[in-house]
Amino acid sequence: MTVVAGRTVQKWAHLVVGGYDLTGYVNQIGAAMWEYDTPGLMALDDAVQGGLPNEVTVSLGEVRGIFDNTATSGLHVALAAGAGSGYIITAIAGMRATIPNQVAYPDEGAVGIPAFCGRFNLLQYRQSGNDGILSAPLKFGGWDAGGLIAYDQPWGSLLVHDDGCTLNAGGTGIASGTGGQTTKGGYMVYHVWGYSGIAGDTATISVDDSADNSSFLALSGCTTGSIDVSTKPSGIVAIGKTATVRQYVRWQVALGTASDVDLTLSFIRGR
Amino acid sequence: MALALATVTNSIAALSVTGLTIKDLDEIPARADGRQATLIALPSFVTAFAMERDSFGGGSEAKMTVSYTLNYRLLYAPEGQGRAGTLENYDNMVALVMAFWDEVMAIDEFSGAVDIVPAGISNMGLVNDPADNQWIGCDVALRCIEFVN
């Protein structure tokens, strides 16, 4: 099933936090905020108050989690020790189709779903029993100042959220953004939430771009390099603010010693 | 995007539940087959129809969310079938209802509707088939959500 254009419901949302796919452990993603402050720039005799957008606040807000201690993947295991830390987060607004089965892998591994991405501080991990079940509300703050990047927008396009990813040899991409080629860079956000192999196995996660959605080349600098995929790595890789990104982008994996990876990868085109 | 009730009922009929024959809206038998458990539409098939306007605009433009309940009757076995009568089939009937719900709750994508969830069970016990014969069975209801435009 392909991506459906239009509205969607909570059923198809996904949340990936710090290399953990927590979709099955949360039931609400708090207000994903992208807001600029507007310091007053008006003279005393100006007729109308106004301002210019200044610095941006990006934050994920509160996530309603379900208290669950499933080993290696549950919410408690993933986050209980993490309050006060910054987490790479991808909140996927799935468009009325199941991910990852909505597209045939690997030919159409690029899905183009809106994804809210960033590195946010986990301010509070709280276990609560007020709802009848034991819940675990999570409060995320603004972007982690320990990991600032040169881009001020959190919304991008999901390129893949799938298990068993290997070399994307013939996959097509998606035209991220609203137009064609841009020269304002961008950044990718990745999570490797599983792999096939043994501890210490490696792979390289990257983004390819293309002018015609057929002939792809590696997007220069938009790569993790070889990383240990056995430790649920996640991260942000930003390219230069003036880098050229051709119209179409797709995900790419170059396997090192790992046999495959379970990957969530998004790309946010600079503007 | 128009309402897609026919697609929804087709999708329900296409669910695979071991031991249960699910009839589409145009397949309701005049008399249920006593050799198999059958799920058929009730005469009061669509109930609790509601439309919520989600945006500005006229009918051709406004985004609307439509929800409704579809009511089905499970006919498990004719009354008196088996040596011990009704009670002999009761546990198997309950198990089949739960198997049906398992199938519904496991739906990821559902052609025709944005979402479909169990909405209730009622009249568990003796129910009538279209020919007014008594069966052991129950009524089940499914809540559907569709987007319009």
Boltz contact constraints between the chains, C-beta under 6 A:
constraints:
  - contact:
      token1: [A, 1]
      token2: [B, 109]
      max_distance: 6.0
  - contact:
      token1: [A, 7]
      token2: [B, 147]
      max_distance: 6.0
  - contact:
      token1: [A, 9]
      token2: [B, 114]
      max_distance: 6.0
  - contact:
      token1: [A, 11]
      token2: [B, 115]
      max_distance: 6.0
  - contact:
      token1: [A, 98]
      token2: [B, 108]
      max_distance: 6.0
  - contact:
      token1: [A, 98]
      token2: [B, 109]
      max_distance: 6.0
